Amino acid sequence: MAEKIERIPVAPEVVFYHDAGTYTIVVELPGVHKKDIEFEVMENGFCLTAPRDDIVYRGCWALMLKTIPEKATATFSNGLFKAIIPLAERVAGVKVSIK
């Protein structure tokens, strides 16, 4: 009978940013296999789970801008996960001068 492995949950190192039309999400997942990554995108956030031998990277993050989850794309190479999620509306800010 196979022994169930208890993995310690760990929040991965995540960087996410946006430009006028997309969010870019980059997550460090060393030791993980692409087939084991679960990535779910909602209109205002995303969740990721990625187990490896001893731990499981896991977390959910809120996004301030509304996205189009159905058009999200994701890649994984050399321990680095990257997702691009289009924004529902283009973002334009106003530059403020600093005195």
N, CA, C and O of each residue as an XYZ file, in Angstrom:
396
protein
N       0.843     -1.182      0.000
C       0.000      0.000      0.000
C       0.888      1.246      0.000
O       1.831      1.347      0.785
N       0.580      2.182     -0.879
C       1.390      3.396     -1.006
C       1.205      4.290      0.214
O       0.093      4.495      0.700
N       2.312      4.806      0.682
C       2.296      5.703      1.836
C       1.959      7.118      1.370
O       2.545      7.613      0.407
N       1.016      7.768      2.052
C       0.639      9.131      1.696
C       1.712     10.098      2.189
O       2.104     10.070      3.356
N       2.173     10.943      1.288
C       3.217     11.907      1.624
C       2.571     13.199      2.096
O       1.732     13.778      1.405
N       2.972     13.645      3.285
C       2.495     14.943      3.784
C       3.488     15.995      3.348
O       4.660     15.965      3.722
N       2.997     16.930      2.549
C       3.852     18.003      2.058
C       3.564     19.276      2.843
O       2.413     19.586      3.152
N       4.604     19.991      3.152
C       4.472     21.253      3.876
C       4.011     22.330      2.891
O       4.652     22.518      1.857
N       2.902     23.051      3.185
C       2.471     24.124      2.291
C       3.391     25.339      2.399
O       3.741     25.772      3.497
N       3.774     25.877      1.252
C       4.681     27.016      1.188
C       4.127     28.020      0.175
O       3.703     27.634     -0.914
N       4.130     29.293      0.532
C       3.736     30.340     -0.421
C       4.929     30.595     -1.341
O       6.018     30.908     -0.862
N       4.738     30.466     -2.655
C       5.857     30.675     -3.577
C       6.194     32.154     -3.739
O       5.411     33.036     -3.385
N       7.376     32.395     -4.280
C       7.794     33.760     -4.614
C       7.053     34.173     -5.880
O       7.204     33.538     -6.923
N       6.249     35.239     -5.793
C       5.408     35.673     -6.910
C       5.661     37.147     -7.190
O       5.760     37.962     -6.273
N       5.762     37.472     -8.472
C       5.839     38.863     -8.903
C       4.736     39.043     -9.928
O       4.653     38.280    -10.890
N       3.891     40.040     -9.736
C       2.908     40.333    -10.772
C       2.801     41.837    -10.958
O       2.908     42.621    -10.015
N       2.587     42.205    -12.208
C       2.524     43.611    -12.575
C       1.628     43.742    -13.802
O       1.296     42.743    -14.440
N       1.239     44.960    -14.131
C       0.404     45.167    -15.306
C       0.909     46.334    -16.125
O       1.603     47.222    -15.631
N       0.536     46.302    -17.393
C       0.725     47.463    -18.250
C      -0.679     47.933    -18.622
O      -1.629     47.630    -17.900
N      -0.836     48.646    -19.696
C      -2.153     49.187    -20.050
C      -3.164     48.115    -20.420
O      -4.368     48.362    -20.347
N      -2.702     46.908    -20.823
C      -3.646     45.910    -21.302
C      -3.567     44.516    -20.714
O      -4.465     43.708    -20.950
N      -2.517     44.202    -19.951
C      -2.379     42.834    -19.420
C      -1.721     42.812    -18.046
O      -0.959     43.708    -17.685
N      -2.038     41.759    -17.290
C      -1.270     41.402    -16.089
C      -0.238     40.377    -16.511
O      -0.524     39.516    -17.343
N       0.948     40.458    -15.956
C       1.969     39.433    -16.114
C       2.253     38.887    -14.724
O       2.488     39.646    -13.784
N       2.228     37.559    -14.602
C       2.466     36.892    -13.325
C       3.658     35.961    -13.500
O       3.684     35.146    -14.422
N       4.642     36.080    -12.619
C       5.819     35.222    -12.661
C       5.969     34.570    -11.290
O       5.975     35.250    -10.264
N       6.093     33.224    -11.285
C       6.168     32.478    -10.029
C       7.363     31.523    -10.083
O       7.515     30.764    -11.040
N       8.208     31.568     -9.051
C       9.323     30.633     -8.951
C       8.808     29.320     -8.367
O       8.248     29.297     -7.271
N       9.004     28.219     -9.113
C       8.548     26.899     -8.676
C       9.661     25.867     -8.872
O       9.507     24.951     -9.680
N      10.777     25.997     -8.151
C      11.876     25.046     -8.333
C      11.476     23.627     -7.911
O      10.807     23.430     -6.896
N      11.900     22.650     -8.710
C      11.649     21.252     -8.381
C      10.270     20.747     -8.746
O       9.932     19.608     -8.423
N       9.457     21.565     -9.414
C       8.084     21.199     -9.769
C       8.054     20.702    -11.212
O       8.847     21.147    -12.042
N       7.147     19.787    -11.508
C       6.914     19.317    -12.869
C       5.700     20.043    -13.450
O       4.701     20.249    -12.761
N       5.796     20.427    -14.716
C       4.722     21.175    -15.371
C       3.367     20.482    -15.230
O       2.358     21.150    -15.005
N       3.327     19.171    -15.356
C       2.072     18.419    -15.306
C       1.370     18.519    -13.954
O       0.171     18.259    -13.860
N       2.108     18.896    -12.905
C       1.541     18.957    -11.557
C       1.015     20.341    -11.171
O       0.427     20.496    -10.101
N       1.216     21.339    -12.018
C       0.810     22.714    -11.695
C      -0.678     22.897    -11.981
O      -1.163     22.553    -13.059
N      -1.390     23.442    -11.001
C      -2.792     23.827    -11.175
C      -2.869     25.344    -11.051
O      -2.442     25.919    -10.050
N      -3.415     25.980    -12.077
C      -3.504     27.435    -12.124
C      -4.932     27.802    -12.491
O      -5.449     27.363    -13.519
N      -5.568     28.606    -11.650
C      -6.949     29.015    -11.871
C      -7.026     30.538    -11.823
O      -6.509     31.171    -10.902
N      -7.679     31.114    -12.832
C      -7.805     32.568    -12.921
C      -9.272     32.943    -12.792
O     -10.135     32.341    -13.429
N      -9.545     33.935    -11.970
C     -10.873     34.510    -11.835
C     -10.791     35.958    -12.335
O      -9.704     36.440    -12.654
N     -11.912     36.640    -12.403
C     -11.911     38.026    -12.878
C     -11.027     38.937    -12.029
O     -10.415     39.865    -12.558
N     -10.951     38.689    -10.734
C     -10.186     39.570     -9.847
C      -9.143     38.836     -9.013
O      -8.819     39.270     -7.908
N      -8.616     37.728     -9.531
C      -7.581     37.033     -8.781
C      -7.159     35.749     -9.451
O      -7.655     35.390    -10.519
N      -6.221     35.053     -8.797
C      -5.753     33.776     -9.310
C      -5.275     32.914     -8.147
O      -4.885     33.421     -7.095
N      -5.315     31.596     -8.361
C      -4.822     30.620     -7.388
C      -3.870     29.670     -8.098
O      -4.052     29.355     -9.274
N      -2.858     29.221     -7.374
C      -1.867     28.313     -7.929
C      -1.515     27.260     -6.895
O      -1.336     27.568     -5.717
N      -1.417     26.011     -7.342
C      -0.964     24.906     -6.507
C       0.043     24.106     -7.319
O      -0.219     23.764     -8.472
N       1.193     23.807     -6.724
C       2.238     23.077     -7.431
C       3.032     22.227     -6.439
O       3.899     22.752     -5.741
N       2.749     20.912     -6.365
C       3.486     20.057     -5.438
C       4.840     19.620     -5.987
O       5.027     19.500     -7.198
N       5.772     19.386     -5.082
C       7.016     18.705     -5.415
C       7.223     17.643     -4.350
O       6.307     17.402     -3.564
N       8.351     17.012     -4.284
C       8.543     15.869     -3.379
C       8.266     16.168     -1.910
O       7.610     15.379     -1.231
N       8.760     17.303     -1.414
C       8.712     17.569      0.020
C       7.745     18.665      0.452
O       7.346     18.716      1.616
N       7.366     19.541     -0.472
C       6.489     20.672     -0.145
C       5.432     20.828     -1.237
O       5.500     20.187     -2.286
N       4.464     21.685     -0.969
C       3.506     22.068     -2.005
C       3.414     23.589     -2.006
O       3.066     24.206     -0.999
N       3.734     24.184     -3.159
C       3.580     25.623     -3.311
C       2.088     25.877     -3.488
O       1.430     25.225     -4.299
N       1.562     26.827     -2.725
C       0.125     27.065     -2.775
C      -0.175     28.503     -2.378
O       0.440     29.056     -1.466
N      -1.140     29.097     -3.085
C      -1.573     30.436     -2.710
C      -2.629     30.974     -3.648
O      -2.795     30.491     -4.768
N      -3.345     31.989     -3.170
C      -4.321     32.725     -3.964
C      -4.024     34.209     -3.769
O      -3.695     34.650     -2.668
N      -4.145     34.967     -4.848
C      -3.835     36.383     -4.811
C      -4.964     37.179     -5.450
O      -5.573     36.735     -6.424
N      -5.239     38.347     -4.903
C      -6.259     39.241     -5.450
C      -5.600     40.216     -6.426
O      -4.473     40.663     -6.209
N      -6.305     40.531     -7.482
C      -5.855     41.518     -8.456
C      -6.792     42.718     -8.376
O      -8.004     42.552     -8.239
N      -6.250     43.899     -8.458
C      -7.067     45.109     -8.326
C      -7.870     45.426     -9.582
O      -8.889     46.114     -9.513
N      -7.415     44.926    -10.732
C      -8.085     45.235    -11.986
C      -8.774     43.986    -12.532
O      -8.247     42.879    -12.413
N      -9.939     44.164    -13.123
C     -10.723     43.057    -13.661
C     -10.036     42.476    -14.903
O      -9.550     43.219    -15.756
N      -9.999     41.149    -14.996
C      -9.332     40.467    -16.098
C     -10.328     39.680    -16.951
O     -11.517     39.601    -16.643
N      -9.806     39.104    -18.027
C     -10.573     38.204    -18.894
C      -9.949     36.812    -18.741
O      -9.054     36.457    -19.507
N     -10.409     36.016    -17.759
C      -9.774     34.728    -17.455
C      -9.708     33.777    -18.643
O      -8.737     33.030    -18.772
N     -10.714     33.784    -19.511
C     -10.773     32.850    -20.636
C      -9.643     33.075    -21.646
O      -9.352     32.189    -22.450
N      -9.012     34.231    -21.613
C      -7.944     34.533    -22.571
C      -6.548     34.456    -21.946
O      -5.568     34.866    -22.568
N      -6.457     33.941    -20.736
C      -5.163     33.812    -20.063
C      -4.310     32.750    -20.753
O      -4.828     31.759    -21.267
N      -2.997     32.972    -20.757
C      -2.041     31.987    -21.260
C      -0.981     31.760    -20.191
O      -0.714     32.640    -19.372
N      -0.374     30.564    -20.204
C       0.645     30.258    -19.202
C       1.727     29.368    -19.803
O       1.462     28.535    -20.671
N       2.962     29.566    -19.316
C       4.091     28.739    -19.720
C       4.878     28.344    -18.483
O       4.759     28.976    -17.433
N       5.688     27.290    -18.611
C       6.541     26.846    -17.509
C       7.835     26.311    -18.097
O       7.819     25.424    -18.951
N       8.962     26.859    -17.634
C      10.269     26.435    -18.121
C      11.325     26.685    -17.059
O      11.388     27.768    -16.477
N      12.162     25.668    -16.806
C      13.278     25.799    -15.865
C      12.861     26.337    -14.497
O      13.556     27.178    -13.926
N      11.738     25.860    -13.969
C      11.288     26.259    -12.645
C      10.604     27.607    -12.570
O      10.316     28.095    -11.478
N      10.340     28.219    -13.718
C       9.720     29.542    -13.740
C       8.385     29.477    -14.483
O       8.336     29.176    -15.675
N       7.306     29.766    -13.754
C       5.952     29.797    -14.298
C       5.646     31.236    -14.687
O       5.953     32.164    -13.938
N       5.039     31.425    -15.863
C       4.684     32.768    -16.299
C       3.301     32.734    -16.926
O       3.019     31.889    -17.776
N       2.434     33.656    -16.505
C       1.088     33.766    -17.064
C       0.853     35.196    -17.530
O       1.318     36.156    -16.916
N       0.117     35.311    -18.634
C      -0.294     36.604    -19.155
C      -1.819     36.601    -19.163
O      -2.439     35.715    -19.751
N      -2.425     37.596    -18.508
C      -3.879     37.674    -18.418
C      -4.323     39.041    -18.929
O      -3.930     40.066    -18.372
N      -5.139     39.069    -19.985
C      -5.615     40.365    -20.495
C      -6.541     41.063    -19.500
O      -7.326     40.423    -18.801
N      -6.430     42.374    -19.455
C      -7.330     43.182    -18.625
C      -8.654     43.380    -19.348
O      -8.688     43.453    -20.576
N      -9.739     43.468    -18.593
C     -11.064     43.686    -19.172
C     -11.180     45.088    -19.770
O     -11.904     45.297    -20.744
N     -10.462     46.046    -19.178
C     -10.448     47.412    -19.693
C      -9.019     47.923    -19.663
O      -8.258     47.620    -18.744
N      -8.666     48.690    -20.663
C      -7.319     49.274    -20.693
C      -7.180     50.271    -19.541
O      -8.140     50.941    -19.162
N      -5.995     50.354    -19.007
C      -5.725     51.230    -17.865
C      -4.924     52.436    -18.324
O      -3.923     52.303    -19.028
N      -5.374     53.605    -17.920
C      -4.641     54.833    -18.209
C      -4.632     55.672    -16.936
O      -5.685     55.960    -16.367
N      -3.467     56.053    -16.505
C      -3.354     56.860    -15.293
C      -3.032     58.305    -15.623
O      -2.856     58.677    -16.784
N      -2.961     59.094    -14.593
C      -2.606     60.495    -14.717
C      -1.284     60.685    -13.983
O      -1.172     60.337    -12.808
N      -0.289     61.230    -14.664
C       0.994     61.474    -14.006
C       0.877     62.674    -13.087
O       0.311     63.704    -13.453
N       1.419     62.527    -11.896
C       1.387     63.587    -10.891
C       2.817     64.066    -10.695
O       3.723     63.260    -10.482
N       3.022     65.374    -10.768
C       4.363     65.902    -10.548
C       4.685     65.870     -9.062
O       3.820     66.093     -8.215
N       5.916     65.595     -8.775
C       6.384     65.511     -7.390
C       7.171     66.771     -7.081
O       8.095     67.141     -7.805
N       6.785     67.424     -5.988
C       7.427     68.696     -5.622
C       8.393     68.505     -4.494
O       9.025     69.465     -4.053
